[in-house]
Amino acid sequence: MAIAVGERAPEIDGVRTDTPHALVFYKATCSVTSMAGPPIGRLGDAYRGAVVGVGQDPVADLDAFADEHRWTFPQVPDLPPYDASDAYGIVSAPTVVVVDGDGTVADVVESWDREGLNRAVAVLARALDADAVIVSTPDDGLPEFKPG
């Protein structure tokens, strides 16, 4: 089970922890992450500078995945033994973790979960003092939920 809301967010090399942000944990070969690619891309586009991909693949694979899905947010690798993923208790991909400006986990969404992702976006928006956007709607062709 992923890290709980209210816990202190572990540090990840290459990720600033002094501002609200969302971490998108994923594996480039995960079909569920690929399916969720467009809404996650909208998250990154809406909150530039506040979203980071944490991929369990080499940089070249992460870059190719980000290019394919038009993700404009930065990617950091989490290679074996997957220290960052283990610190956050990641068991499914994708997993989105919202961290507030104090370094506390404010929301967690595992797998593809439309309602959960839209909720996490709203939590991030509040932390950033920004307007919330809806990144997925029932008419976008995606299921409500799909395990990752």
N, C-alpha and C positions, 0 to 999 in steps of 0.2 A: 504494500500500500504506500502511496506517495506521502510525502511530508504533509503534516497537518497544518491547517490554518492556525495562525497564532504562534507557530514555532519560528525560531530565528533561522533565516535563510543562510545556508552555507555559502561561503565565498567560492567563486569559480574564476580561474585565471582568465583574464581578458574581459571580465564583466564588471562594470561599475556597480557598486552597491549603495551609493549615497543618494540615489534618486529612485523614484518609483519606476519599475520596469516589469516586463513579462519575459519569462524564459520559455522557449518552445523546445522541449526535449523531443528528439525524433531519430529515426533510422532511415537513411535514404532509400533502403529497399522495402520499407513498410508500405503496403498498399493502402492502409487506412490513412497514413500521413499524406500520401500522394492524393487521395480522394479529398482530404481536408485542405490541401494546398491553397486553393483559391481563397477560402475564408481566412486562413492564417495570413495569407498575403495581404488581404484587406486590413487585418489587424496591424501588420507592420506598416502599411502605407498611412493608416490613420494616426499612428502614434510614432512617427519617425524619431529615432534615437532612444526609444523606450522599449524596444523589442529586440531580443537576441535569440538566435537559433543555437541550440546545443545539440550537435549531432554526433551519433556514435559511429562515425565513419571518418576516413581520411579527408583532409581539406579538399582535395580535388573532387571527391564524390559529393561533399557538401556543396561546393560551388556549383557543380553540375545540376544538383537537385534544385538549388536556389534559382539558378538560371531557368531551368525548365518550368518552375512554378512561379516565376517572376517575383520571387521574394527579394526585396530590396534591403532588408535588415541584415546586420552582420551575423556571421556564423562562427562558432568556436567548436573545435573538435573535442570530443570526450572519448578518447581511445582506451582500449583495454589497459588496465583493469576497470575502466569506467568509474573513476573516482567521483566525478560530479553527479552522475546518474545514481550511483549508490548513496551518496550523501543526501540526495533528494528522494530516495526510495522509489525511483522510477521502475515500474513494472509493465507499462504499456506505452505504446506510441500512437499518436502524439500525446504528450502531457504538457499542459500549459500551467505555469506557476506564476502568479502575480505577487510581486514583492513591493511593499510600500516603501516610502522614503526613509523609514527607520530600520529597514532590513528585516522586517517581519513578513512572513508569508500571509498574504491577504486573501488569496483564493487559489484553488487547484482544480483543474479539469483534466480527467484522464480519458483517453480514447477520443473518438469523435462523438461529441455531445453538443448538439446545436444550442440548446438552452443553456448549458453550462458555459460554453464559450462566449455566448452573448452576455451572460452574467459577469464572467471574468473581464470582458472588455469594459463593462460598466464600472467594475471595481477599479480597474486601471485608470479609466477616465477620471473617476472621482479623485484618485490619488494624484493625478496630474493636473487637477482642476481644469479639465477639458470636457468638451461635449462627448457623450457616448455615441458610438455608431453601432449599427446592427451589421454584423459581418456575415450572417447566414439567415435566410428566411425559408419558410416551407416551400416556396415556389422555385428555389434554386436547384432542385433536382437531387439534393442530398438527403439521406435518411435522417431521422431525428437523432438516432444513436447507432453507432457501430463500434464494437469492441476492437481495441488495437492490440 
